[in-house]
């Protein structure tokens, strides 16, 4: 398991600013975990966007590998969401920033594959930062094989990710982003308070409850957008994030 520290400039590490320092010790962590850590470094180094955590430095020192990123002063999106959901303007602002980060990554062939509120920071000025690309897949390079097959957090995984041959696809990220929007709007997930096997079964077989069941004041157009993102069949979702953003932009102005 990686350890994350708040680091200060030091002559030993070539860091020029206070940062978040993630450390993996190869002799203590599993080979699969170290592979994911090295993949996180590889992917993160290709991304440079205001809504994506910025890499400061990386390398190996004595008996550990390290990744230094900008230190975000704030909390995770999970900590921001109250019971009953966020105020609508704030939820849509955060979601718009998430789409900016995802659209940028997808445009460079990177699929995150582990989108969840815990992997999103909100800084003290309200700026969203997407982080933790340990399970990300750069579609331009060979796949990373991990024992067990399924990678991600079941609560936020798309139905196709839970099958026998899960493949990284931007449409899977769209589904996960839809679940994040659902939680921001409703304060809960569509399939909540279930054990893992029941959750997986519901994700694959059951339609999600309409968001207005939990928040009746939501506009029908917004509910329709959320449910389309959560379609079981990827082909029934928005073809890409640009189409999703257009749908959000043209919905009823009463939101």
N, C-alpha and C positions, 0 to 999 in steps of 0.2 A: 504494500500500500504506500502511495506517495505521502510525504509529509510536506505541508505548506507553511512557510514562515514569512514573517515580515522582515525584510532584510534592509540593511543600511550600507552605504558605500564602504568598501574595504579593499585593501591592497591585494588580498588573496583572490577575490572574485572581481572580474572586470565589469563592474556595475557602476553606472554613473549617477544613479538616483535611487531613492527608496523604492522598493519594489516588492512584489510577491514572489517568493522563491519556492518552487516545487522541487523536491528532491526524491530520487529513487535510488535505492541501494541494490545493485544487481545481485549481490550474493544473498540478499534476504528476500527480495521480491521475485515472484514467479517470472519465467521467461515470457509468458503471454503478456503479463502486466508491463514488463519493460518494453516489449514490442509496441504496445499501445502508447506508452509514454514517448518513445522515439517517433512514433507516427504523429503524435500530437505536436511535437517539435517541428517535424517535417511540414505538416499542414499549416501550422500557425505562422511559420516563416513566410508563407506565400500570401498572407492576408494583411492588408493595411487599410483599415476603415475605421471611422470614428465610433462605430457601434460594435466593434470587435476588439477584444482585449489585445493590446499591443505587446509583442515580444521585445524584451530589452536585451536579453543575452541567453545563451545556452552553452552547454559543454559538459565536460567530465573533469572531475577533480578528485584525486586520490581514489576513494572507494565508492564514489557516487556520481550519478548523472544529475544535471540540474537544468531547470528551465526558469528563467526570470522574466516576469511580465510586469506591466504597469500595475501599481497598487491602486485599486479603486476604493475610494472612501465612500462607503454606502452599505447597502444591504442587498440580499438576494430578492428577486421578484417574489419568491415564495413568502418572504417575510413582509412584503408590501400588501399582500392580498388579504383583506379582512373577511370575516364571515359575512356572507351576503354579496360579496364582490366589490370591486372598485367603482368609484364614480365613472360614468360612461366616458366623459372626455379624457380622463386619465388612462383608462383601459385602452382606448383607441390610440392615444398618443404612444403608449408603450408598445402596442401592437404594430403601429406604423414604423417605429424604430427597429423592431424585430424584423419586419419585412425588409427594411433597408439592409440589415446585416445579412440576412439569409439570401436576399437577391444578389448581393455582392459575392457571397461565397459560392452560390450556385453558378453565377456567371464565370467563375474560375474553376468549375468542375468539382467543387467540394460539397459533399453532402454531410451534414452534421451527425445525424443518426442518434443523437441522445439529447434532443431538445426537451427541456423541462425547466420550471421556474428556478430550481436550485442551480442551474447552469447559466443563469442570467443575473447580472448585477445591475442595480440602479444606483447611480452615484448621488451625491448630496445635491446636485443640481438637476436631477431628474433625467440624466442621460443614461440610456440602456447600453450595456456592454455584454455581448455574447461571449461565453468562454467555454473551456473544457472541450477541446477537439480530440480527446483521447480515442473516441470511437469513430471519428470522422473518416470519410473515404474520399480520397482524391481520385476521381474517375479516370484520370490520365495516367495513373500508375497501377501496377499489379495489386490485386486484392491482398489484404492481410487476413490470414486464416486464424481463427481463435477457437480453442477447444470449447465444445458445447454449442457452437453454431449461432444461437440467437444472442445478439448484442444490443444493449439498451436498457431502458427502464420500462417495465411492462405497463405502468400507469399511463405512459405517454407514447407507447409504440403503436404504429399502424397495423391493421390486420395482416397485411402482407409480410410485415417484419416477423410475425409470430409463426410463419409457416416453416416448411422443411427446407426451403431454399431462399432465405431472405437476401435480397439484393438491395444495395443502396440506390436510392432514387429520390430526386427532389420532391416527388409527390408524397413520399413517406414523411419527409420533413414538413410538408404542407399539412398533413394530417396532425402531426405532433403540435404544430403551431396552432392549429384549430382547437386542440385540447387546451392549450395555454390560454387562448382567447376565451374559450368556454369558462375556464376557471376564473379568469379575471372578471368576467361578466356575472357569473353566478356564485362565485365563492366556493365552488366545488366542481368535481369532475362529473361527467355524465354517468360513469359507473364507479360509484364511490363506496367506501367501507365494505369491500369484499376481499376475500382471500385471493391469492395469486391465480389459482386455477379458475376460480369463478370469474375473475377479472378478464383473463385471457379468453374464456368462452364468450363472455358478453361482448368483448371487443370484436371478436370474429363473427358472431352470430346475431347480436341484438342491435336494433337501431337505437341511437342515443336519444334520450328524452329531449324534446325541444327546449332550448334555453328559457323560453318564456314560461315554462312550467315552474321554474324557480325564480324568475324575475319578469313578471307579467308586463312591466312597462317598456320592455325592449321592443323596438320596432320590428314588424314582420320581415322587412327587407334584410335587416342585420341577422336575424335568426336564420333566414334562408341561406345567407352567406356562410354562417358557421356550420350549418348542417351539410352544405355542399362540400366544405373542406373535410368533413368527417364521413364522407361516403365510403362504404366498404370497398367498392370497386374504384381503384385509382383513376380509371378512365372517366369516371363521373365527377371527379374533382375539377378544380380550375386547371387549365392546361399548364399554367405557370404562375409565378407570383405577380407578374405584370398584369395578367388578367384578373387576378384576385384584387389587386390594388385598384384597378379600374372599377370593379364592382363596388368596392367600398366608397370610391369617390363619387359615384353616381347614385348611391342609395338615397332614400328620402332625406331631405335636409332637416327633418324634425328630430334627428337623433341628438 
